[in-house]
């Protein structure tokens, strides 16, 4: 089956122009409609489409007309040789009959490059969507990390107040207070760094999607990911749009060589022409002889151009075309290597991130129990303040690792879909209007032969973000229950009254 129904990935209701992208589907749709990278790539593809009628025009008849009027200011005595004025007009028709295959191969090369451009447009979509997914997940990850660091700062502030209170009554030393102060200062610095990263992620989101992120929902699971890396590579080699585009560019260069070779072959054209002249009564003026003042002529012929020597230009063009074909062949190999590496590395990152998620979930739960136990043991005097601070840090580290692994797994999974050619608009089932079809414009222009017309002055399609407010590090939703740490952190330090084993 050519396409897996990835639209299940993004199930949900969507509006055509959401005010803020709260779901992954809305973010992808907004980027698809208004991101300048994709809208610019569509315009570029429309320009590539025009190469077909341009190439075909060299094999179609051409008609040229000329006209003129002249006044002879100085004339000799013989007005038959020097009439005072003259008006003339002519028309010529040239019908190409044989161009050595240059026209046919130029058209084929242009058509092949249109196919390459359409595949390249698919790749642009996949790359854009991969970036959107990464930006979406970055905001979720960094917002969670900010929330965790804020939680950590609040806990350490409570710890510091408790340490100072116990120091006042002599239960703790100045060293314990200093340790609490140092750890709080570090936590505040980490919070500042986390907030800066969150702002950067949100600004990158605005750059790609065009609107600020709202309260982002967790994205749905990725369906139908391969379980064997060889299957992923096989599908990537068969369906990756970048590889298809490179292969079609390579195919087009074969026709370029034929076009270059045609430069040393004969060219035959059929010609037809007609002319009309009128001396406007000035021919034979001043004589008694009456002569005709107008004249017409018509011609019909065959034109043959047989190149004999062109200074080595045709051979140079052939060698140049052959070298470019060699380059295109190597480009296919380079792209193939990149696709294989992308599929294998994405598969590896996805699988390893899944393992990291499982380990991190266990670590978070274990660190919660550890922190609870350390605090309980501290209350009976068997643990120090430093033990509590280290347990707090261990819990925070495991929570951050879990959040990061979730992000890495999802992005790697989507990147794997992109490598396999299954992360484009038609795969994702985006709604909110018809999807862009590059063949519509191509079919519209490919057979046009009129010298007049155009599509009008282009208007901007992508939306500007100049009026978008600067992003902040405000946390918009509560932490995941697994990330939240419902540990009793208000337990009195070094006093045994609240110890569980004394209840």
C-alpha positions in Angstrom: 0.0 0.0 0.0 1.5 3.3 -1.1 0.2 5.4 1.7 -0.4 4.6 5.3 -3.4 6.5 6.7 -1.4 8.9 8.8 -4.4 11.2 9.0 -5.4 9.2 12.1 -2.4 10.8 13.7 -4.0 14.2 13.5 -7.6 13.5 14.0 -9.6 16.4 15.3 -11.7 19.4 14.3 -9.8 22.3 12.6 -10.8 25.7 11.5 -9.4 27.3 8.3 -7.6 30.1 10.1 -7.2 29.4 13.8 -6.3 32.3 16.0 -3.8 30.2 17.9 -2.6 26.7 17.1 -3.6 24.6 20.1 -3.3 21.2 18.4 -0.6 19.8 16.2 -3.0 19.5 13.3 -3.8 23.2 13.5 -0.1 24.1 13.6 0.6 22.0 10.5 -2.4 23.4 8.6 -1.4 27.0 9.4 2.2 26.3 8.3 0.9 24.6 5.1 -1.2 27.6 4.3 1.0 30.6 5.2 4.6 29.6 5.7 6.8 31.5 3.3 9.1 28.6 2.6 6.3 26.5 1.2 4.5 29.4 -0.6 7.8 30.4 -2.2 8.5 26.8 -3.3 5.1 26.7 -5.0 5.9 29.9 -6.9 9.3 28.5 -7.9 7.5 25.4 -9.2 5.2 27.5 -11.3 8.2 29.1 -12.8 9.7 25.7 -13.6 6.4 24.8 -15.3 6.9 27.6 -17.8 10.1 26.0 -19.1 7.9 23.5 -21.1 6.1 26.0 -23.3 9.3 28.0 -23.6 11.1 24.9 -25.0 8.2 23.9 -27.2 8.1 27.4 -28.7 11.4 26.8 -30.5 9.6 24.1 -32.6 6.5 26.2 -33.5 6.1 28.6 -36.5 7.0 32.2 -36.0 5.6 35.2 -37.8 7.4 38.5 -38.0 6.2 41.8 -39.6 8.2 44.9 -40.5 7.0 48.3 -41.7 8.5 51.6 -42.4 8.2 55.1 -43.9 11.1 57.2 -45.3 11.6 60.6 -46.8 14.5 61.3 -49.1 15.7 64.8 -48.2 18.3 64.9 -50.9 17.4 63.5 -54.3 19.1 63.3 -57.6 17.6 64.6 -60.8 16.3 61.1 -61.7 13.3 60.6 -59.6 13.0 57.0 -60.7 16.1 56.2 -58.8 15.4 58.5 -55.9 11.7 58.8 -55.1 10.9 61.5 -52.5 9.1 59.1 -50.1 8.4 55.5 -49.6 6.2 53.3 -47.3 6.8 49.6 -47.1 5.6 46.6 -45.1 6.6 42.9 -45.1 5.6 39.7 -43.3 7.6 36.5 -42.9 6.6 33.1 -41.8 9.2 30.6 -40.6 8.2 27.0 -39.9 10.9 24.8 -38.3 11.1 21.5 -40.0 14.2 19.9 -38.5 16.3 21.0 -35.6 18.4 17.9 -35.1 16.2 16.8 -32.2 17.0 19.8 -30.1 13.4 20.9 -29.7 12.1 17.5 -28.8 14.8 16.8 -26.3 14.5 20.3 -24.8 10.8 19.7 -24.2 11.5 16.3 -22.6 14.2 17.7 -20.4 11.8 20.5 -19.3 9.0 18.0 -18.6 11.3 15.8 -16.6 12.4 18.8 -14.5 8.8 19.6 -13.9 8.4 16.2 -12.4 11.6 16.7 -10.4 10.3 20.0 -9.1 7.0 18.5 -8.1 8.8 15.8 -6.1 11.0 18.6 -4.6 7.9 20.4 -3.6 6.7 17.3 -1.8 10.1 17.2 0.0 9.7 20.8 1.0 6.4 20.0 2.6 7.9 17.1 4.5 10.8 19.1 5.7 8.5 22.0 6.8 6.2 19.6 8.6 9.1 18.0 10.4 10.3 21.4 11.5 6.8 22.3 12.7 6.5 19.1 14.7 10.0 19.7 16.2 9.0 23.3 17.1 5.7 22.2 18.6 7.4 19.6 20.7 10.1 22.0 21.7 7.5 24.4 23.2 5.9 21.5 25.1 9.3 20.3 26.4 10.6 23.7 27.3 7.4 24.8 29.0 7.5 21.6 31.1 11.1 22.2 32.0 10.3 25.7 33.1 7.5 24.4 35.2 9.8 21.8 36.8 12.4 24.5 37.5 9.9 26.8 39.0 8.7 24.0 41.2 12.3 23.3 42.2 12.9 26.9 43.0 9.8 27.0 45.2 10.8 23.9 47.1 14.4 25.1 47.6 13.0 28.4 48.9 11.0 26.5 51.5 14.1 24.4 52.3 16.1 27.6 52.8 13.5 29.2 55.1 13.3 26.0 57.1 17.1 25.8 57.3 17.3 29.3 58.6 14.6 28.7 61.1 16.3 25.6 62.4 19.7 27.5 62.4 18.1 30.1 64.7 17.2 27.5 67.3 20.5 25.7 66.9 19.3 22.5 65.1 21.4 23.2 62.0 24.8 24.7 61.3 25.8 27.7 59.2 27.1 25.1 56.6 23.6 23.7 56.2 22.2 27.1 55.5 25.0 27.9 53.0 24.3 24.7 51.2 20.7 25.6 50.9 21.5 29.1 49.7 24.0 27.8 47.1 21.6 25.2 45.7 18.8 27.8 45.5 21.0 30.2 43.6 21.9 27.5 41.1 18.2 26.6 40.7 17.3 30.2 40.0 20.0 30.4 37.3 18.8 27.1 35.8 15.3 28.6 35.8 16.5 31.7 33.9 18.2 29.5 31.3 15.1 27.4 30.9 12.9 30.4 30.5 15.2 31.8 27.8 15.1 28.5 25.9 11.3 28.5 26.2 11.1 32.0 24.7 13.4 30.9 21.9 11.3 27.9 21.2 8.1 30.0 21.1 9.7 32.5 18.7 10.8 29.7 16.5 7.2 28.4 16.6 6.0 31.8 15.5 8.6 31.8 12.7 7.3 28.5 11.3 3.6 28.7 12.0 3.0 32.4 11.9 1.0 32.7 15.1 2.0 32.5 18.8 1.5 29.1 20.5 -1.5 28.8 22.7 -1.9 26.1 25.3 -0.6 23.2 23.2 -2.3 19.8 23.5 -0.2 16.7 23.7 0.2 15.3 20.1 -1.4 11.9 19.4 0.7 8.8 19.0 2.5 8.2 15.7 0.9 5.2 14.0 2.4 2.4 11.9 6.0 3.0 12.5 8.2 0.1 11.2 9.6 -2.3 13.7 12.6 -3.3 11.6 15.1 -0.7 10.4 15.5 -2.5 7.0 11.8 -2.0 6.2 12.2 1.7 7.0 15.2 2.0 4.6 13.4 0.0 1.9 10.4 2.3 2.0 12.6 5.4 2.1 14.5 4.3 -1.0 11.2 3.8 -2.8 9.2 6.8 -1.7 11.4 9.5 -0.4 10.6 12.7 -2.4 14.1 14.2 -2.3 15.5 11.0 -3.8 12.8 11.0 -6.4 13.6 14.6 -7.3 17.3 13.9 -7.6 16.6 10.9 -9.8 14.4 13.0 -12.1 17.0 15.7 -12.3 19.5 13.1 -13.4 17.1 11.8 -16.0 16.7 15.3 -17.5 20.4 15.6 -18.1 20.3 12.8 -20.6 18.1 15.0 -22.8 20.5 17.9 -22.3 23.3 15.9 -23.9 21.1 15.3 -26.9 20.2 19.0 -27.2 24.0 19.8 -27.1 24.7 17.3 -29.9 22.0 18.8 -32.0 24.0 22.0 -32.3 26.2 20.4 -34.9 23.4 19.0 -37.0 21.6 20.7 -40.0 18.6 22.9 -39.4 15.8 23.0 -41.9 13.0 25.6 -42.0 10.2 26.4 -44.4 9.8 30.1 -45.2 7.1 32.2 -46.7 7.1 36.0 -47.0 5.3 38.9 -48.6 6.0 42.6 -49.0 4.2 45.7 -50.1 5.7 49.1 -51.1 4.1 52.4 -51.9 6.1 55.4 -53.2 3.1 57.7 -52.5 3.2 59.3 -55.9 6.8 60.3 -55.7 8.2 57.8 -58.2 8.7 59.6 -61.5 7.4 62.9 -60.2 8.0 65.7 -62.6 8.0 63.5 -65.7 5.2 62.8 -68.2 5.7 59.1 -67.8 3.1 57.4 -65.7 4.5 54.6 -63.6 3.0 52.4 -60.9 3.5 53.7 -57.4 2.9 50.4 -55.5 4.5 47.0 -55.6 4.0 43.6 -54.0 6.1 40.5 -53.8 5.8 37.0 -52.3 8.3 34.3 -51.6 8.1 30.7 -50.7 11.2 28.6 -49.9 13.2 26.2 -47.9 16.1 27.3 -45.6 18.9 24.9 -44.8 21.6 25.7 -42.2 24.5 23.2 -42.2 27.1 24.1 -39.6 30.6 23.2 -40.8 32.8 24.8 -38.2 31.8 26.7 -35.0 35.1 27.0 -33.2 34.6 23.9 -31.0 31.5 25.3 -29.4 29.2 22.2 -30.0 31.8 19.8 -28.6 32.3 22.0 -25.6 28.5 22.0 -25.0 28.4 18.2 -25.2 31.3 17.8 -22.8 29.6 20.3 -20.5 26.3 18.5 -20.6 28.0 15.2 -20.0 29.8 16.6 -16.9 26.6 17.9 -15.6 25.0 14.5 -16.0 27.9 13.0 -14.1 27.3 15.6 -11.3 23.6 14.7 -11.3 24.4 11.0 -11.0 26.6 11.7 -8.1 23.9 13.9 -6.5 21.5 10.9 -6.6 24.1 8.8 -4.7 24.6 11.6 -2.2 20.9 12.0 -1.7 20.4 8.2 -1.3 23.1 8.1 1.3 21.4 11.0 3.2 18.0 9.2 3.0 19.5 6.0 4.3 21.2 7.8 7.1 18.1 9.7 8.0 16.0 6.6 8.1 18.5 4.6 10.2 19.4 7.4 12.6 15.7 8.4 13.1 14.8 4.7 13.7 17.7 4.4 16.2 16.8 7.6 18.1 13.1 6.7 18.2 13.8 3.2 19.6 16.4 4.5 22.1 14.1 7.4 23.2 11.4 4.9 23.9 13.7 3.0 26.2 14.8 6.2 27.8 11.2 7.1 28.4 10.6 3.8 30.2 13.8 4.2 32.3 13.0 7.8 33.1 9.5 7.0 34.2 10.9 4.4 36.6 13.6 6.9 37.7 11.1 9.6 38.4 8.9 7.3 40.5 12.0 5.9 42.3 13.3 9.4 43.0 10.0 10.5 44.4 10.2 7.6 46.9 13.8 8.4 47.5 13.1 12.0 48.3 10.3 11.1 50.6 12.5 8.6 52.4 15.5 11.1 52.7 13.2 13.7 54.2 11.8 11.2 56.6 15.3 10.1 57.6 16.4 13.7 58.0 13.5 14.2 60.4 15.1 11.6 62.7 18.6 12.9 62.2 20.0 10.2 60.0 20.2 12.4 56.8 21.7 15.8 56.3 20.4 18.8 54.5 22.8 18.1 51.7 21.2 14.6 51.2 17.8 16.3 50.8 19.2 18.8 48.3 20.9 16.0 46.3 17.6 14.0 46.3 15.8 17.1 45.0 18.3 17.5 42.2 18.1 13.8 41.3 14.4 14.1 41.0 14.6 17.2 38.8 17.2 15.6 36.6 15.1 12.5 36.0 12.0 14.6 35.2 13.9 16.7 32.7 15.3 13.6 31.1 11.8 12.2 30.8 10.5 15.3 29.2 13.4 15.5 26.7 13.1 11.8 25.8 9.4 12.2 25.0 10.2 15.1 22.7 13.1 13.3 21.0 11.0 10.1 20.5 8.1 12.0 18.8 10.3 14.1 16.6 12.5 11.1 15.6 9.3 9.1 14.8 8.0 11.9 12.6 11.4 12.3 11.0 11.3 8.6 10.2 7.9 9.0 8.5 9.4 11.9 6.5 12.3 9.8 5.4 9.9 7.1 4.2 7.9 9.7 2.2 4.9 9.6 4.5 4.9 13.0 6.1 3.3 15.2 3.4 0.0 17.1 3.3 -1.8 14.3 1.5 -0.6 11.8 4.1 -1.6 13.9 7.1 -5.2 14.4 6.0 -5.1 18.2 6.6 -8.4 19.9 6.3 -9.5 23.5 6.0 -9.5 23.8 2.2 -8.2 22.0 -0.8 -4.6 20.9 -0.8 -2.2 22.6 -3.2 -1.9 20.6 -6.5 1.1 21.6 -8.6 -0.2 19.7 -11.6 -3.1 22.2 -11.9 -0.9 25.0 -13.0 1.3 22.8 -15.1 -1.7 21.5 -17.1 -2.9 25.1 -17.4 0.3 26.5 -19.1 2.0 23.6 -20.8 0.2 24.0 -24.2 -0.2 27.8 -24.2 1.1 29.4 -27.4 -0.3 33.0 -27.0 2.3 35.8 -26.8 0.0 37.8 -24.6 -1.3 37.3 -21.1 0.1 36.8 -17.6 -1.1 36.0 -14.1 -1.0 39.6 -12.8 1.1 41.3 -10.2 1.9 38.8 -7.4 0.5 39.4 -4.0 2.0 38.2 -0.7 0.6 34.8 0.4 2.6 34.1 3.6 1.6 36.1 6.6 3.9 38.5 8.4 4.8 38.2 12.1 5.8 41.8 12.5 2.8 42.6 14.7 3.2 39.4 16.8 4.0 40.3 20.4 7.3 39.2 21.9 7.0 35.8 23.5 7.3 35.2 27.2 8.2 32.3 29.4 4.8 32.0 31.0 3.7 28.5 31.8 0.2 27.9 30.3 -0.7 24.5 31.7 -0.1 22.4 34.7 2.6 19.7 34.8 2.0 16.2 33.7 0.9 14.2 36.9 4.0 12.0 36.4 6.2 15.0 36.4 4.5 16.7 39.3 6.1 15.6 42.6 3.5 15.3 45.4 6.2 14.8 48.0 5.7 16.4 51.5 8.4 19.0 51.3 7.2 21.0 54.3 8.4 18.4 56.8 10.3 20.1 59.7 14.0 19.5 59.3 15.8 17.4 61.9 12.8 17.2 64.2 11.4 13.8 64.8 7.9 14.8 65.5 6.6 14.3 62.0 8.7 11.2 61.2 6.5 8.4 59.8 8.1 5.9 62.2 7.1 8.0 65.2 3.4 8.2 64.4 
